[in-house]
Amino acid sequence: MIWRIRGRDHDLARRGWIMGVLNATPDSFSDGGKFFSADDAVAHGLAMGSDGADVIDVGGESTRPGSLEVPADEELRRVLPVVRGLADGLAHSVRTDGPLISIDTTKAAVAEAALDAGADIVNDVTGLRGDPDMLELVARTGAGVVIMHMRGTPRTMQEAPRYADVVAEVGEFFRQAIRRAVDSGIDPMSIALDPGIGFGKTPEHNRLLLAGLGAFLGFERPILVGVSRKSFLGWIAGSEDPAERFWPGVALTSLCRERGARILRVHDVNPHREALRMTEAIMGDA
């Protein structure tokens, strides 16, 4: 279970990773505006690193349901100072094992600028379908890449999504996406896969995907799961109070790791990291 990132192999077979969410946006569904200032975003990212995040995922465009696309120049204005600040701060960190920086974007121009500024991973919610230049960029730079499944776009994805078999259809998407990436020169070892919980899925689709995560292990690529603070947690818990999504999300970190996920994308690093390490200890993977 190797994830190759910029020529360096990271072994996730026994120890999974925590990816901390850093939204440099005014309108993300959970913490939009909280870290819109570059200084605040950098401070929060460094704090997540101190808390044990293995990756800090910087995004400058909200992908909440119904959101609209942000122009590339505005997205760059939001994320580049944050990536540069994090890269500088992490270079002076006492930690010798990371964290790495990921850029959460659908635009090749934004990804390239972020990679030049110190990022190492591209997290593309379109699964490398949104920008025709993204495939070449990832291949040329050797960046790690997260290929995520999404039905539609953030603006349209929750307009009555339908699947005959959501697990099988997401698996087929992964099969085709990996082939397309490899045919474009991307190292297959650089790929991680994200089933896209909440992206063009109903709560029941999300439940089925989490229950069926094992179906994706045959791709022999790290599986990333992001459930932190998402509304379907309230659907499962029977509550509309966002505050009550926290502990169900931590519980799912343990469940997803037990079912084969290797990367958990979360907002609150400490509790999820502790849940991940405890689960691995019980599994004998610590």
C-alpha positions as CSV (number, residue, x, y, z in Angstrom):
1,M,0.0,0.0,0.0
2,I,2.6,2.5,-1.3
3,W,1.6,6.1,-2.2
4,R,4.4,7.6,-4.4
5,I,4.5,11.4,-4.0
6,R,7.2,13.4,-5.9
7,G,9.4,10.3,-6.2
8,R,9.2,9.4,-2.5
9,D,7.4,6.2,-1.4
10,H,5.1,6.4,1.6
11,D,4.0,3.1,3.1
12,L,0.4,3.2,4.3
13,A,0.0,-0.5,4.8
14,R,0.2,-0.4,8.6
15,R,-0.2,3.2,9.5
16,G,-3.0,5.3,7.9
17,W,-2.9,9.0,7.4
18,I,-4.9,11.9,8.7
19,M,-5.5,14.7,6.1
20,G,-6.5,17.9,7.8
21,V,-9.0,20.2,6.0
22,L,-8.0,23.8,5.5
23,N,-10.6,25.9,3.8
24,A,-9.3,29.3,2.7
25,T,-12.8,30.2,1.6
26,P,-15.6,32.5,2.7
27,D,-18.4,30.0,2.0
28,S,-17.4,26.4,2.8
29,F,-20.2,24.4,4.4
30,S,-18.6,23.9,7.8
31,D,-16.0,26.6,8.5
32,G,-16.3,29.0,5.6
33,G,-14.7,32.4,6.5
34,K,-13.1,31.1,9.6
35,F,-9.7,30.9,8.0
36,F,-10.2,33.2,5.0
37,S,-7.3,35.4,6.2
38,A,-4.0,33.9,5.0
39,D,-2.4,34.4,8.4
40,D,-5.2,32.6,10.2
41,A,-5.2,29.8,7.6
42,V,-1.4,29.3,8.0
43,A,-1.6,29.3,11.8
44,H,-4.4,26.8,11.7
45,G,-2.6,24.6,9.2
46,L,0.6,24.6,11.3
47,A,-1.5,23.7,14.4
48,M,-3.0,20.8,12.6
49,G,0.6,19.7,11.7
50,S,1.5,19.9,15.4
51,D,-1.6,17.8,16.2
52,G,-0.3,15.0,14.0
53,A,-1.9,15.6,10.6
54,D,0.0,13.8,7.9
55,V,-1.3,16.0,5.1
56,I,-2.8,19.5,5.1
57,D,-5.3,19.9,2.3
58,V,-5.6,23.6,1.2
59,G,-8.7,24.6,-0.8
60,G,-9.8,28.0,-2.1
61,E,-13.1,27.0,-3.7
62,S,-16.1,25.7,-1.8
63,T,-17.5,22.4,-3.1
64,R,-20.6,22.4,-0.9
65,P,-23.8,21.5,-2.7
66,G,-25.0,24.3,-4.9
67,S,-21.7,26.2,-4.9
68,L,-20.5,28.1,-8.0
69,E,-17.1,28.0,-9.6
70,V,-14.5,30.5,-8.4
71,P,-12.3,32.2,-11.1
72,A,-8.8,30.9,-11.2
73,D,-7.2,34.3,-10.3
74,E,-9.3,34.6,-7.2
75,E,-8.6,31.0,-6.2
76,L,-4.9,31.6,-6.6
77,R,-5.2,34.8,-4.5
78,R,-6.7,32.7,-1.7
79,V,-4.5,29.7,-1.7
80,L,-1.0,30.7,-2.8
81,P,-0.1,32.8,0.4
82,V,-1.4,29.9,2.5
83,V,0.6,27.2,0.7
84,R,3.8,29.4,0.8
85,G,3.3,30.2,4.5
86,L,2.7,26.5,5.3
87,A,5.7,25.4,3.3
88,D,7.9,27.9,5.1
89,G,6.5,27.1,8.5
90,L,6.8,23.4,8.0
91,A,10.4,23.7,6.9
92,H,11.2,25.0,10.4
93,S,9.0,22.5,12.2
94,V,10.4,20.1,14.7
95,R,8.6,17.2,12.9
96,T,10.8,15.3,10.5
97,D,8.0,13.2,9.0
98,G,5.8,15.9,7.5
99,P,3.1,16.9,7.1
100,L,2.8,17.2,3.3
101,I,0.7,19.9,1.6
102,S,-2.2,19.1,-0.7
103,I,-4.0,21.5,-3.0
104,D,-7.7,20.9,-3.3
105,T,-8.5,22.3,-6.8
106,T,-10.0,21.4,-10.1
107,K,-7.9,23.8,-12.1
108,A,-4.5,22.8,-13.5
109,A,-3.2,26.4,-13.3
110,V,-4.0,26.6,-9.6
111,A,-2.5,23.2,-9.0
112,E,0.7,24.0,-10.8
113,A,1.2,27.3,-8.9
114,A,0.6,25.5,-5.6
115,L,3.0,22.7,-6.5
116,D,5.6,25.3,-7.4
117,A,4.9,27.0,-4.0
118,G,5.5,23.8,-1.9
119,A,2.5,21.5,-2.3
120,D,3.1,17.8,-3.2
121,I,-0.4,16.4,-3.8
122,V,-3.3,17.3,-6.0
123,N,-6.8,16.6,-4.7
124,D,-9.2,16.9,-7.6
125,V,-12.9,16.4,-6.9
126,T,-13.6,16.0,-10.6
127,G,-11.4,12.9,-10.8
128,L,-9.1,14.6,-13.3
129,R,-12.0,15.3,-15.7
130,G,-12.6,19.0,-15.0
131,D,-9.5,20.4,-16.7
132,P,-7.8,18.7,-19.7
133,D,-4.4,20.0,-18.6
134,M,-4.5,18.3,-15.1
135,L,-3.5,14.9,-16.4
136,E,-0.3,16.2,-18.1
137,L,0.5,18.3,-15.0
138,V,0.3,15.4,-12.6
139,A,2.3,13.2,-14.9
140,R,5.0,15.8,-15.4
141,T,5.4,16.7,-11.8
142,G,5.1,13.3,-10.2
143,A,2.7,14.8,-7.7
144,G,0.5,12.5,-5.6
145,V,-3.1,12.7,-6.8
146,V,-6.4,11.9,-5.3
147,I,-9.0,10.8,-7.9
148,M,-12.5,11.4,-6.4
149,H,-15.8,10.3,-7.8
150,M,-18.5,12.9,-8.2
151,R,-21.8,12.7,-10.1
152,G,-22.3,16.1,-11.8
153,T,-20.7,19.3,-10.4
154,P,-20.9,20.9,-7.0
155,R,-23.7,23.1,-8.3
156,T,-25.8,20.2,-9.6
157,M,-24.6,17.1,-7.8
158,Q,-27.4,16.8,-5.3
159,E,-30.2,17.2,-7.8
160,A,-31.8,13.7,-7.3
161,P,-28.7,11.5,-7.8
162,R,-29.6,8.0,-8.9
163,Y,-27.6,4.7,-9.2
164,A,-28.6,1.2,-9.9
165,D,-25.7,0.0,-7.7
166,V,-23.6,2.8,-6.3
167,V,-20.7,0.6,-5.2
168,A,-20.4,-1.1,-8.6
169,E,-20.7,2.2,-10.5
170,V,-18.1,4.0,-8.4
171,G,-15.8,1.0,-8.8
172,E,-16.3,1.2,-12.6
173,F,-15.5,4.9,-12.5
174,F,-12.3,4.2,-10.6
175,R,-11.3,1.5,-13.2
176,Q,-11.7,3.9,-16.1
177,A,-10.1,6.9,-14.3
178,I,-7.0,4.9,-13.4
179,R,-6.7,3.6,-17.0
180,R,-7.1,7.2,-18.3
181,A,-4.5,8.5,-15.9
182,V,-1.9,5.8,-16.6
183,D,-2.5,6.2,-20.4
184,S,-1.6,9.9,-19.8
185,G,1.7,9.0,-18.2
186,I,0.7,9.2,-14.5
187,D,2.5,6.7,-12.3
188,P,-0.2,4.4,-11.0
189,M,1.6,4.3,-7.6
190,S,0.9,8.1,-7.2
191,I,-2.9,7.6,-7.2
192,A,-5.2,7.5,-4.3
193,L,-9.0,6.9,-4.6
194,D,-11.8,8.8,-2.9
195,P,-15.4,7.5,-3.4
196,G,-16.7,11.0,-2.8
197,I,-19.0,10.7,0.2
198,G,-21.7,13.4,-0.2
199,F,-20.7,14.3,-3.8
200,G,-23.7,13.4,-5.9
201,K,-25.0,10.9,-3.4
202,T,-28.0,10.6,-1.2
203,P,-27.5,9.6,2.5
204,E,-28.4,6.0,1.6
205,H,-25.8,6.0,-1.2
206,N,-23.2,7.3,1.3
207,R,-24.2,4.5,3.7
208,L,-23.8,1.8,1.1
209,L,-20.4,3.1,0.0
210,L,-19.1,3.1,3.5
211,A,-20.5,-0.4,4.1
212,G,-18.9,-1.5,0.8
213,L,-15.5,0.1,1.0
214,G,-13.9,-3.3,0.8
215,A,-15.0,-3.5,-2.8
216,F,-12.4,-0.9,-3.8
217,L,-9.4,-2.7,-2.2
218,G,-8.8,-4.7,-5.3
219,F,-7.4,-1.6,-7.0
220,E,-4.5,-1.8,-4.6
221,R,-4.4,1.9,-4.2
222,P,-4.9,3.9,-0.9
223,I,-8.5,4.7,-0.3
224,L,-9.3,8.2,1.1
225,V,-12.6,8.8,2.9
226,G,-13.9,12.2,3.9
227,V,-17.0,12.2,6.1
228,S,-16.1,14.9,8.6
229,R,-19.0,17.2,9.6
230,K,-21.1,16.2,6.5
231,S,-24.9,16.4,6.7
232,F,-25.5,12.7,6.2
233,L,-24.0,12.1,9.7
234,G,-27.0,13.9,11.0
235,W,-29.3,11.8,8.9
236,I,-27.8,8.6,10.4
237,A,-27.9,10.1,14.0
238,G,-31.4,11.4,13.5
239,S,-30.5,15.0,14.3
240,E,-30.3,18.2,12.3
241,D,-27.9,19.9,14.9
242,P,-24.4,20.2,13.2
243,A,-22.8,19.9,16.6
244,E,-24.0,16.3,16.8
245,R,-22.1,15.2,13.7
246,F,-18.7,15.3,15.5
247,W,-18.7,11.9,17.4
248,P,-20.4,10.0,14.6
249,G,-17.6,11.2,12.3
250,V,-14.9,10.1,14.7
251,A,-16.6,6.7,15.0
252,L,-16.6,6.4,11.2
253,T,-12.8,7.0,11.1
254,S,-12.4,3.8,13.1
255,L,-14.9,1.9,10.9
256,C,-13.4,3.1,7.6
257,R,-9.9,2.2,8.7
258,E,-11.0,-1.3,9.7
259,R,-12.7,-1.7,6.3
260,G,-9.5,-0.7,4.4
261,A,-9.4,3.1,4.1
262,R,-5.8,4.4,4.6
263,I,-6.4,8.2,4.5
264,L,-9.1,10.0,6.5
265,R,-9.9,13.6,5.5
266,V,-11.1,15.5,8.7
267,H,-11.5,18.9,10.2
268,D,-10.6,18.0,13.8
269,V,-7.2,16.3,13.7
270,N,-6.6,15.1,17.3
271,P,-9.7,13.0,18.0
272,H,-9.6,11.4,14.6
273,R,-5.9,10.7,14.9
274,E,-6.5,9.0,18.3
275,A,-9.3,7.0,16.9
276,L,-7.2,5.9,13.9
277,R,-4.2,4.9,16.1
278,M,-6.4,3.0,18.5
279,T,-8.1,1.1,15.7
280,E,-4.7,0.2,14.2
281,A,-3.5,-1.0,17.6
282,I,-6.4,-3.3,18.0
283,M,-6.0,-4.5,14.4
284,G,-2.3,-5.1,15.1
285,D,-1.2,-2.5,12.6
286,A,0.2,0.1,15.0
